[in-house]
Amino acid sequence: MNYVSTRGKAPVLGFADVLLAGLARDGGLYMPETWPELSSATLASFAGAPYAEVATRIMAPFLSGNIDEGDLAAAVDEAYAGFRHPAVVPLRQVADNDWVLELFHGPTLAFKDVALQVVGRLFDLELRRRGERLTILGATSGDTGPAAVAACRDRDSLDVFILHPADRISEVQRRQMTTVDAPNVHNLAVEGTFDDCQDLVKAIFSDLALREQLRLSAVNSINWARVLPQAVYYVTAAVALGAPHRPVAFSVPTGNFGNALAGWIAWRMGVPISQLVVASNQNDIATRFLSTGVMEVQTVHPTISPAMDIQVSSNLERLLFELLDRDAPAVAGHMARFSAEGRMEIPVGRLEQVRRLFDATTVDDDAASRAMAGLHAAGGPLVDPHTAVGLVAGQACRRDADVPLVALSTAHPAKFPDTVEAATGVRPALPAHLSHLFELPERYATLPCDLAAVRDYVVAHARA
Ligand SMILES: *Cc1c(COP(=O)(O)O)cnc(C)c1O
């Protein structure tokens, strides 16, 4: 399988090069040249099969000619063996025809583990084959950092540096990173805000000589390899609820649009998804784009679902590419305008084909809190605030009560204990395997909010 850039000016690459490159050289995002099909017979054959086996079968055509299927199977098996539930991503019924898909049974209790546990292993596999090393650099406000650290730890081909704002992330989130005892993991507590951390990372990436010297890379959701493993759970959940014979609807709490795009991919490959609800918190650029055709940056509002507090939904560019019938120069033009003016627009008529699948809505903090409280009061599970946004949006936009509706649950409630307790009166407990988190020693370096200080630290400790 070959991959093309949404902006049309970067080289066509195979999967392994796309994996290591992340962003395309022309600033675009990589997309597969064609979409493999999942026929009804194939979907039916997934019923009852282990999750890792189905994941390998779905992903293999996207890696073909590049990464050996046996190697992929081994990476996928190992990745999902580390999940704390035998079903990997269990479905839990919460009402007659309503389900929650629990994506948080990975090592850091966030759905990002589902993709990153595979991606870390694929990076390592490919770099070892090439005899190369990479330096992974990122900033975190809480959720992505622990998942990236857990994915890269102890992989000799990778060094990982994660910046977090000192004293401004929760203790659980900090400890999930700083208690990892692995020589290739470097946690940097920066005396500044999350925005300062992001600016420092951007400044280091924009130094092209340094970027080359350190072989810098990122594991964010602009990387195609991050999106692909997420398409799998849409397939397995749909099959568990009756596909290919019955349609299924999903509601997806959305920030960068990676997860929602993965649902679109499953639909595009032939899964009978009748509706995909895009659930935004107040940071709703994706919902506004899908409703009006206008993509416009606004300032970030802090909410109780912080993993979705974003200005830009980067993966909308992949959907735009498809909406414009893969007209890369047109995508490049729209994105250049967006980057210069913070706004671009496509005719609403262009959205018609995706509106048949997508509905989108914005959910405020009060509604999300009421949903957490209501579900708990009705005897249902405690859910985290991101999941609550998806639950509210799913109910608001549901088209057909006879079609099963699956809300994606993207974090364990114990990752957001204060918010869950404020809404429900119950403080969710950390799962047993993480209860020792508060006893382990922490390892991190505290650095001033200063580019030279951070850069020198990375240069001194990276092995690439
Ligand atoms: C990252 C994240 C999201 C948003 O996912 P996107 O793919 O960026 O849309 C939602 N919930 C949680 C808990 C997350 O960590």
The ligand as an SDF file (V2000), in Angstrom:
LIG
                    3D

 15 15  0  0  0  0  0  0  0  0999 V2000
   -7.3370   12.3900   23.0600 C   0  0  0  0  0  0  0  0  0  0  0  0
   -8.6360   12.2090   23.7740 C   0  0  0  0  0  0  0  0  0  0  0  0
   -9.8840   12.4840   23.1720 C   0  0  0  0  0  0  0  0  0  0  0  0
   -9.9970   13.0850   21.7840 C   0  0  0  0  0  0  0  0  0  0  0  0
   -9.6310   12.1990   20.7620 O   0  0  0  0  0  0  0  0  0  0  0  0
   -9.2830   12.7540   19.2950 P   0  0  0  0  0  0  0  0  0  0  0  0
   -8.8560   11.5760   18.5330 O   0  0  0  0  0  0  0  0  0  0  0  0
   -8.2040   13.7870   19.4950 O   0  0  0  0  0  0  0  0  0  0  0  0
  -10.5240   13.3820   18.7560 O   0  0  0  0  0  0  0  0  0  0  0  0
  -11.0340   12.2130   23.8780 C   0  0  0  0  0  0  0  0  0  0  0  0
  -10.9970   11.7270   25.1420 N   0  0  0  0  0  0  0  0  0  0  0  0
   -9.8220   11.4700   25.7720 C   0  0  0  0  0  0  0  0  0  0  0  0
   -9.8520   10.9680   27.1660 C   0  0  0  0  0  0  0  0  0  0  0  0
   -8.6150   11.6780   25.1170 C   0  0  0  0  0  0  0  0  0  0  0  0
   -7.4600   11.4240   25.7480 O   0  0  0  0  0  0  0  0  0  0  0  0
  1  2  1  0
  2  3  1  0
  2 14  2  0
  3  4  1  0
  3 10  2  0
  4  5  1  0
  5  6  1  0
  6  7  2  0
  6  8  1  0
  6  9  1  0
 10 11  1  0
 11 12  2  0
 12 13  1  0
 12 14  1  0
 14 15  1  0
M  END
$$$$
